[in-house]
Every structure is written in structure tokens, then in C-alpha cells.
Amino acid sequence: MAGPPIEMTSYVGRQSEGADVRRLLSENRLVTLTGPGGVGKTRLATHVAQELAGAFRDGVVFVGLAEVRDPALLTTVLADRLGLLDQYNRHVTRMVVDYLRTRRTLLVLDNCEHLVDACAELLDEVLAECGGVVVLATSRQSIGVSGEQVLAVPPLAVPDEATPLEDLARYDSVRLFLDRAVAVSPAFAHTAENNTDLVRLCRQLDGLPLAIELAARRTRSLSPRQIAERLTQRLSLLTTGTRLPVERQQTLRATIDWSHELCSPAEQAVWARASVFAGSFDLDAAEEVCAGGGDPSDVDHSTADRNDVLDLVDGLLDKSVLIREEHDGRDDVVRYRMLEALREYGHEKLVESGDADRVARLHRDWFDRLTESADRQWLGPGQPTWGNRLRRDHANLRAALEWSISTPGEAAAALRMASRVPEYWALRGLNTEALRWVDRALAATPPDHPDRAFALSVSAYYALGQFNVAVADARLAEAAALADRTGDDLVRARITFVRGYGALLSGDYAAAADLNAAAAAAFRARDDVRRELHPLFLQALATAVLGRLAEAREVIGRAVTLTDGRGEGYYRSMALNGRACVEGLFGDPDIGLAAGREGVRADELTGSRQGRAHNIETLAWIAQRQGDNVRAATLFGAAQTLWEAVMTSPEHTVSMAVPHFRLMGKARDALGATRFDRAFAAGRAMSDAEVVRYALGEAEVPETTGMPEPRQAEGAGKKHGPLSVRESEIAELVADGLTNQEIADKLVIARRTAETHVANILAKLDAGNRAQIATWVTARRDARLG
């Protein structure tokens, strides 16, 4: 989970407001801080969140929404901040609510004003169903949810003109100005000589923190009197002498105007063009997007030469227009961002210049090339760096995709961008978002466009992952027709692979083996190692289940060999997990154990919790086959925690559900309920780091104080799993293809009763449709036969 951002400057004042926020949060479950831009809502919320982090068992989740421009992405962004992976046809809002239901956490939603309706809809569900969640929001307007407590954040207190020098330290506006002035000009001092001007200045700025911070930067070159005089000239044109809320915004506008005028023409151009970025950006992106000009005769705007961008960025940093964003330790690249009020101002100037479309296209083209490079270099040692880079630029990817789809004639670029690097979207757990972008781009692209065929195969793959078989089939049929028309062998290979993937998901192992073998051969003929790896993995699993162990070993051996020495983790983990499954379940468990442990190490390169869950689950199977049932139960418990963290389950596919149920049941039978549940609970209680060390054989189960009561693994010791006897009977009928009316007729019950039972089954199994009920039933049947 993502906590509040680190405060880069000292926190000044707001003691009374902070106490008010803490009191309101102790008495209410939704508190919204309102006020105009620049009044300090975000800083107050961040500071309070850091103070209260220890008061919430599951900590603080901070979600910045300024960069989220599409209300439909609100829950996707929140799920990402919670570390959830979007899997298996689960409504994202439902996934978020289910996850938060058992959490005791403070959720901070920052900058809600442009997403008020979406926030209200989400919070209605969260507050109704997640009793341990408290929400602190910031917005320029209230959200309008029942039970919301609104606290209007006032400007900082300002002194009267007659306030004596010794009393000024009581005023937060003065303290903030002095703190920031000394930061840029260490020799600056508050004296009797400049006291009157300093008081006048704070009063002119209406106590607005952003305006005060911008003005304080001027003390490097101007005295308080000079700053106040220049502000007086600007404010006299805007205000009537009163300080109504609207005119406070005019004060902020005048201060930003002045900061803008103090910039060189080239700095002004970079400020305007940098407003196109969503969230943060790095120097490479700034040089590409902010350099040059639309009209060579426009001297002011053509002076932002590419070679000068670094110096111009430094100038904007010095003027507090840009803020340096410290990297998170995963790379060494410095990034920059703007406060939202300054970004809005810059965007206004960009639109006024007539250059907005050109700059937006430059922005899109940069991230188009970025995804192209990531896609081309994914299978190599740069994979962790590319994954991190795409993660940090995800808001910019969204902005580039949105502009392309919404701008006539540009949707083809969105098709290409959304269809690239599917591994990245999978690692982030953003499959539903990826599908949404691909489908929106398809809808905006002419039916005969040459890029449609590949994008259709990508859409089909994502749809199958959500068990939308009908949608996937339609997409594949259209892709096949286009590929036949153009003779596109790459798309034909993709179609074969996606069909093989669907066959494995449905438990048709013979078709899965044949289709994936054909797809792997087609990619191999193109020397496309990266695309060959996934069908090799699926082919190995299918052939192993069919009893063709020698073939499975040969196929997965090729996959492992192809990933040797490449320095990447995604496909290395997949290949090693395949070998662990083949050997652990059907061959030599010792070889499977070695492969599974190496797969856990490979997951460290990508940071994939989903990959780790797969490998830990497989190691649990292997431990049971080796007769170490205590270790198996412990690893099943550890895997359960990982599955829950990514909001998915091995029960969703037959290929995993069968060994999961069968081997967990065997371990439970061998140990007895009490010993099994105790070992299972010990595994659940491990931290991620402890799980990795235990799985690698480098540590035993840690001594745990306050061990939770043993909790039975769901379905491990019950004949019908989580279902009642009646529900299990109806699930069997659903799996046999009966409709609700046919079930009602067979059992002599009302149709409405049958519908209610099916709805309960869907909820208990966390299933998205009847096909997933059938998958669950088939897995349990196969497990019993095993």
C-alpha cells in the first residue's frame, strides 16, 4: 500500500486546524477539507495522515487524484495504490470494497474536485461496507456523501498592521514566510527595519500558503519592501480592497502572474508546455516535449532550445514553479512535478499560445516511442528498469492514450500503445484498464485499419482472462478475417496462442496442448523468443496433465533455456514455475523444488506478488508430494495471504484448482485438522520477506507473538467447500449446463429460489459468471478422483 508522500519542506503552523481534523476523524468516517487552490489543503491532509499512521492497524493509503482525468479510472487508481491486481472478471469497485472490508485504515483522497460524482459513488459503498475505513478527502467543493463532515481550510492567520515585532511569531503566515525566506537566503533576518513591510506583505497575500511561498523566493534578490511594492501594483488592478474568497483567488493569481513575469520567455514556454504532463516527468521527456516552438517567428517561444531545457528546468526549480520529486530507490532518475494551481496556470498559457495541440502531440509521440522501446527491450536485463519507468509514467500514458482516442485521426497510436507490453499491465494488475483502452481505441479506428488485427487479438486475450468467452471469440474472428486479408502471420500466431490460452482455462488440455504447440512453433519460425515463451509454458502444463511427461519436460526445458542469462524476471519466473509444476506434480519433486525456489528468486526482479503467489503455491504442492505436510500447510497459508493481497485465487482455473484442492486435502488428512490449521496460520502470519526466506529453505517458521487463532483453509476440510449442501447440489447442476428454470424444475423449487441460490454461490465462490462455477465444480470433481 502507498502511504502519504514525504514532506520535502518543514511543516509550519496549522496547529489548531490539525487538531480540528484529528478530532473530526476520531468522531466521523468521512472528513473533507475544502477551500480554494493554494490554501494548503493537501499539505494539511498529508501532515495529519503522517501523524495518525500509527493509529490505524493497516496504516494510511494516500491517493493523489490531480492527475486522474477520467472518472472511470478512479477505482482502478485506488486499487493500484492498495497493491491489488485486477483479475478474473471482478468489478474493480467490488474488489476494492472486498479488500477494505477487513482493514482498519485511513484513506486519503487528495484533489477530488474534478471527480466529485465518482468519489461520491465510491465512498457510498466503502463507508457502507467497510466499517474500519476512515476517509480524509481534499476538494474545492464538498463531495456530498451522507455523514460527510466538511472543514473549510482557512488562510493562515495574518497580523494587524500594528502588531509588535515580538508578537509576530504567533502568526503562521509570518512564520511560513520567514522559514521559506531563510531557506533560499540564509542571511535573511526579521528585523525592526523590515517588520512593517513583512506584515504588509503577509496581509497582501491574504495568508495563502502557496502565494507566501512564491513571494518568499523573491527574498534572494528583493527586500520585503520591494516585494510588497510590486505586489501592490498588481493587486490594485484586481481587488476592491476587501478580502472576499473570490478576491483571495485573485491574490493568488496576481502572485502567480508575478512569478510568471519574473521568468524568462524561454522559462515561460517550458512552464506552459510542461503543463501537458500528468503527474511527474523526467528530463528526457521535458527535452522532447518542451523544446522548440510552433512558430519560428515567435521569438519568445522559440527560445526554448532542446540543449537549454536543463538550465530552464533549473530556473523553474529555483522559482518554485517545479518541484523536484525524489526517486524511490528503484532507479536514479530525478523527476519533476508542478503543484496543481501552477499546472492549471501553465495550461491556460499554453492554450492562449495556440500551441496546445502541437505540444499534446509531442507528449503523445514521446510516450508512443517509450512504449515501443519498452516492448522491444522487455526480454532482457533492462526489464526491471522499464517496468519501473512505465509505472512512474503511467499517468502520462493515460493522458497520451486519452488524447489520441479523443482527437480525430489519432486513435491508431492509442491502438499501438495499449497493445504493447502486456506483461507490464499484468504485473501492475491493470488488465481491465488495458482492455478498456484497447477497446476504446478499436471503437475509434476505421474497420480496415492495419493495426486493428493485432489489437483485436490483444483484446481477446484480456477478455478471456475475465472469462468473457463470447467477446473473445468475436474479437478473434474479426482478427482472423483481417489477418487472412493482409497475410499477417504474426496475428495468426497470436490468434492461435489466445485460443490455446482459452482452452487451458476451460480445462480442454488436448486442445490446449495442440494450439499452444502450434503457436510456439509459429513464433519460433519468426525468431520471436519473447512471444514463444508463454505458449511453451501453457503447452508444458497441458501435456503434463495429459500424461505426456517426456514431452512436457522437453517443452518446459526449452522455455527455461531460452530465459537463461537474460537478466529478466517475468518469463524466467514463468518458465521455472512451469518446470516446478511439471516435475513437482508429475515427475521428480526434488527437481521441482529447485525450480520453484529459483522462480521465487526471479520474482524479486519484478516485484511481482502474483508471480510469488504462484511459486509459493507450487512449492506447497511439492512439499506435500515429498511428504512434508507441515511445510506444505505452512506454505499453503503463506500463499493464501499472497492470493488475498492480489485479490485472486488458484480456484479460478482448472489447471490450478485441481492440485490446490487435492494436495491441500491430503496435507490436512495427514496432519489432522488442528495441526494443519496451526501450520496454515503460521504461514499466513509471515511477512513477505519471511515467506521468501522460508520458501528458499533459508529460515524456519518465525517465532510469532500474538499468533492469530488457527483459521481453516477455505474448502480444505469440507466436502462442499464454502457452499452448503443445497448450494453444492445446485452448483453441480449449473456445471452441467442447466438454466435457473431447469434447476427449479428438477429440484421442484421456485425459479426465484433457484436464482437466489445461484447468486449466493457466485458470491461465496467470488465468481463472475456461471462458467466460473462450472470451473470450480470440475476442479473439485477432478480433485476427488485424484
Summary of the structure (lengths in Angstrom):
residues: 786
radius of gyration: 29.7
end to end distance: 39.3
largest distance: 94.9
contacts: 2736
relative contact order: 0.05
helix: 66%
strand: 5%
